[in-house]
Amino acid sequence: MLSPAGMGDRSGNAGQWTRRGFLGATAAGLWTLAAPAAAADKTNQLSGHSGLIKKVVSIDQGRRGTTITLALDNGMFPAPGSRYQDATTIVFVPNHFRVLDDQRVDAVVHFHGHRTTAADSMVKHQLREQLDDSRQNAILVMPQGPVRRSDSSGGNLDKPGGFQKFLGEVRTALQSAKAAEALGPSRVPSAARIGMVCVSAHSGGFGVTARCIKHGGFDIGEVYLFDALYGEVAAYADWVGERRDQSGRERHKLVCYYTGGKVRSNSLTLMRELKRQGIDALHEQREGQLTRSQITKARAVFIRARDHMRVTYKSNALRDCLYASSLKRRLDSDWFANKDDERAIEPR
């Protein structure tokens, strides 16, 4: 079992994305998802003093939706006292996404693990594809953490109120004329605000996730940990317990995948603590044992997995978390057919 210091990100490749054009660039050069390694070598080119960062860096339109690369003042980095300078945040808007009458934009924020980049993780873990397949009416937001380092720091997102500022800047960037033109019917109107937020974390992304739920300034509704519970057990226990008397979109829901070693030990400890608080925590020791109805209604679900590197996508784990979430659905889905039977696992 790998510890955070040994975590890599070498999982399989996702489907092809077709570039139809760029609508933005930095003064120093372009960032493309097709060349994440080259972009990672140009971290200083996306950063600058507050107010000088150009928000929309590039726009990549594909068959499933639009991927927008942003450079933000309130992203994870640059941050005071940190050596990391990459201001990148990547946003994926599925073609089916629409802002509804409530003027709320639901979002899935994913924190990648160690020794990788946001761009690499988005492709290798098939994050866009899984959100699109879930048919949920939400966008995917992926901030760049420490570039290819074994470091769980979250920079600006570790600060009190940092997560709220980050989400606000993502929203305003998507409301820009450049983004609106590219998004067309999926655009974010000026009156829209961030709605429900689910946070997904792989591996070393557990740390910044914990800081966001503790003091990020925005009420996160659901958290999905993909072999990521290397620490902060008390933070997650407290967060679930805060809404123990609420249901539906008002509760705090946790789905925790684990393999072995420290993550397994911490997961079992957290499960016991939640049960001590009177919170029913479901435990699936073989993927597929629980029903789709059970994982949808639960407040906490612990699922034993086998593959650390591919845990987010090998069995469509993120997709199924999103299917079972309280995000507002706009499109019909047959995922809940036979919802009271053991759910079928559909490998990617």
Wavefront OBJ file of the C-alpha trace (Angstrom):
o trace
v 0.000 0.000 0.000
v 1.462 3.348 -0.993
v 1.770 6.165 1.492
v 1.099 9.748 0.312
v 4.825 10.245 -0.273
v 4.806 7.364 -2.731
v 1.648 8.209 -4.612
v 1.897 8.541 -8.344
v -0.768 8.883 -10.992
v -0.081 6.424 -13.769
v -3.533 5.131 -14.546
v -4.996 4.393 -17.995
v -5.878 6.793 -20.774
v -9.279 8.307 -21.462
v -11.068 8.958 -24.746
v -9.940 11.470 -27.335
v -10.947 15.124 -27.173
v -11.079 17.226 -30.336
v -9.658 20.750 -30.289
v -11.817 23.196 -32.209
v -10.051 26.326 -31.160
v -8.625 28.489 -28.432
v -10.426 31.598 -27.249
v -7.842 32.751 -24.748
v -4.132 32.877 -24.080
v -1.672 34.245 -21.573
v 0.842 36.843 -22.616
v 3.545 34.241 -22.258
v 1.943 31.364 -24.157
v -0.938 28.912 -24.525
v -1.932 26.125 -22.139
v -3.450 23.090 -23.814
v -4.783 19.934 -22.242
v -3.116 18.017 -25.044
v 0.310 18.879 -23.585
v -0.016 18.972 -19.783
v 3.631 18.138 -19.195
v 4.815 21.097 -21.247
v 2.324 23.338 -19.492
v 3.512 22.180 -16.086
v 6.972 23.453 -16.980
v 5.512 26.940 -17.525
v 3.911 27.453 -14.141
v 5.250 30.967 -13.729
v 3.617 32.063 -16.988
v 0.122 31.737 -15.537
v 0.817 33.642 -12.338
v 1.210 37.243 -11.403
v 0.148 39.902 -8.978
v -3.476 40.072 -7.878
v -5.638 41.610 -10.592
v -3.086 40.933 -13.349
v -3.904 37.281 -13.974
v -5.870 36.733 -17.141
v -8.793 34.574 -16.062
v -9.697 32.634 -19.235
v -6.544 31.012 -20.578
v -7.948 28.566 -23.133
v -11.168 26.908 -24.227
v -11.279 23.387 -25.592
v -14.536 22.152 -27.103
v -15.066 18.404 -27.375
v -17.804 15.926 -28.138
v -18.956 15.740 -24.503
v -18.624 19.371 -23.524
v -16.370 22.382 -23.074
v -13.163 22.425 -21.031
v -12.087 25.873 -19.895
v -8.654 26.486 -18.389
v -8.583 29.425 -15.985
v -5.810 31.267 -14.164
v -7.229 32.570 -10.892
v -6.148 34.883 -8.099
v -7.981 32.721 -5.545
v -7.012 29.313 -6.867
v -4.821 27.018 -4.782
v -1.677 28.829 -5.917
v 0.159 31.210 -6.008
v -0.235 31.599 -2.245
v 1.710 33.671 0.285
v 4.629 31.709 1.680
v 4.384 28.952 -0.923
v 6.889 28.154 -3.644
v 4.154 26.928 -5.981
v 3.105 29.407 -8.645
v 0.703 27.610 -11.004
v -2.620 29.480 -10.957
v -4.447 26.945 -13.112
v -7.980 25.738 -12.505
v -9.692 23.555 -15.110
v -13.482 23.603 -15.511
v -15.521 21.141 -17.568
v -19.091 22.020 -18.570
v -21.019 19.099 -20.108
v -23.045 19.850 -23.224
v -26.219 18.856 -21.362
v -25.654 21.343 -18.519
v -28.205 24.135 -18.131
v -28.727 26.794 -15.472
v -32.326 26.299 -14.366
v -34.887 28.703 -12.970
v -33.332 28.629 -9.510
v -30.194 30.268 -10.993
v -27.937 27.814 -9.185
v -24.824 26.142 -10.573
v -24.127 22.800 -8.889
v -20.463 21.805 -8.957
v -18.176 18.832 -8.406
v -14.731 19.963 -7.206
v -11.948 17.378 -7.536
v -8.603 17.534 -5.719
v -5.945 15.407 -7.399
v -3.311 13.316 -5.641
v 0.462 13.595 -5.392
v 3.032 13.778 -8.187
v 0.641 14.733 -10.947
v -1.201 17.705 -12.453
v -4.832 18.685 -12.763
v -4.703 18.153 -16.516
v -3.145 14.698 -16.260
v -5.591 13.568 -13.599
v -8.613 14.836 -15.500
v -7.622 12.725 -18.498
v -6.267 9.612 -16.771
v -9.080 9.331 -14.249
v -11.711 10.066 -16.906
v -13.327 12.688 -14.707
v -15.102 14.541 -17.504
v -16.413 11.329 -18.968
v -17.753 10.132 -15.620
v -19.560 13.394 -14.915
v -21.072 13.365 -18.397
v -22.110 9.714 -18.059
v -23.836 10.442 -14.734
v -26.101 12.898 -16.580
v -26.060 15.159 -13.543
v -26.704 18.836 -14.146
v -23.384 20.003 -12.706
v -19.971 21.287 -13.736
v -16.571 19.824 -12.849
v -13.945 22.093 -11.263
v -10.347 20.962 -10.799
v -7.751 23.282 -9.223
v -4.047 22.674 -9.710
v -2.284 21.541 -6.558
v 1.474 21.255 -6.069
v 2.755 20.305 -9.519
v 4.200 16.773 -9.510
v 5.117 16.951 -5.835
v 4.388 14.746 -2.815
v 2.635 17.567 -1.012
v -0.933 17.786 0.307
v -0.927 21.556 0.903
v -3.799 23.535 -0.550
v -2.343 27.034 -0.591
v -5.124 29.622 -0.607
v -7.736 26.906 -0.101
v -6.195 26.012 3.259
v -7.125 29.452 4.599
v -10.407 30.240 6.388
v -12.902 31.327 3.728
v -10.551 30.321 0.925
v -12.866 27.780 -0.682
v -15.718 30.278 -0.856
v -13.502 32.876 -2.543
v -12.295 30.255 -4.993
v -15.809 29.211 -5.997
v -16.851 32.834 -6.395
v -13.986 33.535 -8.768
v -14.715 30.404 -10.789
v -18.296 31.591 -11.171
v -17.372 35.088 -12.315
v -14.826 33.701 -14.798
v -17.493 31.465 -16.317
v -19.803 34.489 -16.564
v -17.280 36.379 -18.701
v -18.210 37.194 -22.282
v -15.503 34.892 -23.624
v -16.736 31.886 -21.643
v -20.396 32.643 -22.372
v -19.743 32.751 -26.108
v -18.080 29.334 -26.016
v -20.680 27.712 -23.740
v -23.734 28.823 -25.712
v -26.871 27.240 -24.164
v -24.722 25.935 -21.275
v -23.571 29.437 -20.327
v -23.727 30.777 -16.775
v -25.894 33.932 -16.646
v -24.901 36.913 -14.538
v -27.619 36.221 -11.949
v -26.436 32.657 -11.298
v -24.731 31.627 -8.079
v -23.018 28.441 -6.904
v -25.527 25.852 -5.669
v -24.752 22.445 -4.190
v -21.079 21.446 -4.133
v -19.695 17.913 -3.938
v -15.966 17.473 -3.323
v -14.050 14.506 -4.696
v -10.488 13.718 -3.620
v -8.027 11.082 -4.728
v -5.159 9.993 -2.505
v -3.194 13.010 -1.210
v -6.153 15.329 -1.916
v -7.561 14.469 1.524
v -5.761 17.330 3.276
v -7.121 20.298 1.370
v -10.558 18.646 1.370
v -10.500 18.504 5.174
v -9.522 22.161 5.433
v -12.345 23.123 3.061
v -14.984 21.310 5.114
v -13.579 22.715 8.376
v -13.292 26.398 7.521
v -13.619 26.909 3.764
v -16.577 29.247 4.143
v -18.923 27.265 1.877
v -21.227 24.468 3.004
v -20.073 21.391 1.085
v -22.882 18.858 0.687
v -21.085 15.632 -0.175
v -17.508 14.316 -0.065
v -16.093 11.352 -1.997
v -12.722 10.066 -0.808
v -10.975 7.721 -3.234
v -8.391 5.830 -1.178
v -7.620 9.173 0.403
v -8.266 8.996 4.156
v -4.605 9.306 5.203
v -5.534 11.627 8.047
v -7.988 14.236 9.367
v -10.371 11.531 10.613
v -11.864 13.822 13.260
v -12.583 16.537 10.678
v -14.613 14.164 8.533
v -16.437 12.718 11.551
v -17.367 16.204 12.757
v -18.508 17.256 9.281
v -20.861 14.285 8.817
v -22.160 14.717 12.361
v -22.996 18.408 11.865
v -26.043 17.443 9.795
v -27.032 14.159 11.446
v -30.649 15.328 11.787
v -30.990 16.523 8.185
v -31.885 14.573 5.050
v -31.630 14.888 1.280
v -29.660 17.876 0.044
v -29.487 19.259 3.594
v -27.404 16.393 5.024
v -23.642 15.906 4.826
v -22.917 12.680 2.945
v -19.598 10.834 2.816
v -18.522 8.042 0.454
v -15.118 6.615 1.372
v -13.314 4.083 -0.827
v -10.303 2.378 0.746
v -7.751 -0.290 -0.157
v -5.330 -1.176 2.649
v -2.722 0.141 5.070
v -3.278 3.474 6.763
v -6.323 4.370 4.680
v -8.063 1.138 5.654
v -7.219 1.652 9.334
v -8.461 5.246 9.292
v -11.610 4.260 7.423
v -12.505 1.646 10.013
v -11.814 4.168 12.791
v -14.061 6.745 11.131
v -16.779 4.148 10.641
v -16.710 3.296 14.335
v -16.800 6.962 15.323
v -19.817 7.674 13.134
v -21.649 4.688 14.594
v -20.759 5.937 18.082
v -22.493 9.198 17.146
v -25.579 7.239 16.112
v -24.939 7.712 12.398
v -25.562 4.591 10.341
v -22.443 3.888 8.263
v -22.824 1.275 5.543
v -19.857 -0.980 4.834
v -19.387 -2.716 1.484
v -16.552 -5.236 1.635
v -16.999 -6.243 -1.998
v -18.005 -3.667 -4.596
v -21.584 -4.249 -5.677
v -22.943 -5.740 -2.440
v -24.974 -2.668 -1.535
v -27.938 -1.619 -3.618
v -28.196 1.616 -5.552
v -31.000 2.643 -3.247
v -28.839 2.095 -0.163
v -25.875 4.159 -1.344
v -28.234 6.911 -2.470
v -29.995 7.275 0.875
v -26.998 6.691 3.164
v -25.175 9.381 5.136
v -21.898 7.473 5.087
v -20.734 4.616 2.872
v -17.402 2.780 3.133
v -16.388 0.683 0.141
v -13.428 -1.660 -0.043
v -11.560 -1.352 -3.349
v -8.455 -3.015 -4.768
v -6.579 -0.561 -6.980
v -5.219 2.691 -5.522
v -4.210 4.209 -8.843
v -7.460 3.467 -10.644
v -9.918 3.616 -7.774
v -11.671 6.738 -9.088
v -12.628 5.235 -12.427
v -11.912 1.499 -12.817
v -15.401 0.583 -11.603
v -16.998 3.932 -12.514
v -16.728 4.936 -8.859
v -17.021 8.702 -9.344
v -19.858 8.249 -11.833
v -21.809 6.120 -9.369
v -21.181 8.560 -6.511
v -22.678 11.264 -8.711
v -25.628 9.120 -9.765
v -26.351 8.465 -6.072
v -25.835 12.103 -5.057
v -28.371 14.795 -4.199
v -27.372 16.909 -7.175
v -30.380 18.141 -9.150
v -30.959 15.980 -12.205
v -32.320 17.455 -15.425
v -32.080 14.386 -17.684
v -33.755 11.030 -17.196
v -31.619 8.029 -16.260
v -32.153 4.281 -15.996
v -29.419 3.919 -13.349
v -32.078 3.386 -10.685
v -33.718 0.482 -12.488
v -33.622 -2.503 -10.133
v -32.460 -0.103 -7.424
v -33.118 -2.602 -4.625
v -30.913 -5.353 -6.095
v -27.150 -5.626 -5.694
v -25.873 -3.013 -8.087
v -24.013 -4.157 -11.167
v -20.411 -2.930 -11.366
v -19.618 -1.639 -14.846
v -15.845 -1.414 -15.444
v -14.566 1.326 -17.707
l 1 2 3 4 5 6 7 8 9 10 11 12 13 14 15 16 17 18 19 20 21 22 23 24 25 26 27 28 29 30 31 32 33 34 35 36 37 38 39 40 41 42 43 44 45 46 47 48 49 50 51 52 53 54 55 56 57 58 59 60 61 62 63 64 65 66 67 68 69 70 71 72 73 74 75 76 77 78 79 80 81 82 83 84 85 86 87 88 89 90 91 92 93 94 95 96 97 98 99 100 101 102 103 104 105 106 107 108 109 110 111 112 113 114 115 116 117 118 119 120 121 122 123 124 125 126 127 128 129 130 131 132 133 134 135 136 137 138 139 140 141 142 143 144 145 146 147 148 149 150 151 152 153 154 155 156 157 158 159 160 161 162 163 164 165 166 167 168 169 170 171 172 173 174 175 176 177 178 179 180 181 182 183 184 185 186 187 188 189 190 191 192 193 194 195 196 197 198 199 200 201 202 203 204 205 206 207 208 209 210 211 212 213 214 215 216 217 218 219 220 221 222 223 224 225 226 227 228 229 230 231 232 233 234 235 236 237 238 239 240 241 242 243 244 245 246 247 248 249 250 251 252 253 254 255 256 257 258 259 260 261 262 263 264 265 266 267 268 269 270 271 272 273 274 275 276 277 278 279 280 281 282 283 284 285 286 287 288 289 290 291 292 293 294 295 296 297 298 299 300 301 302 303 304 305 306 307 308 309 310 311 312 313 314 315 316 317 318 319 320 321 322 323 324 325 326 327 328 329 330 331 332 333 334 335 336 337 338 339 340 341 342 343 344 345 346 347 348
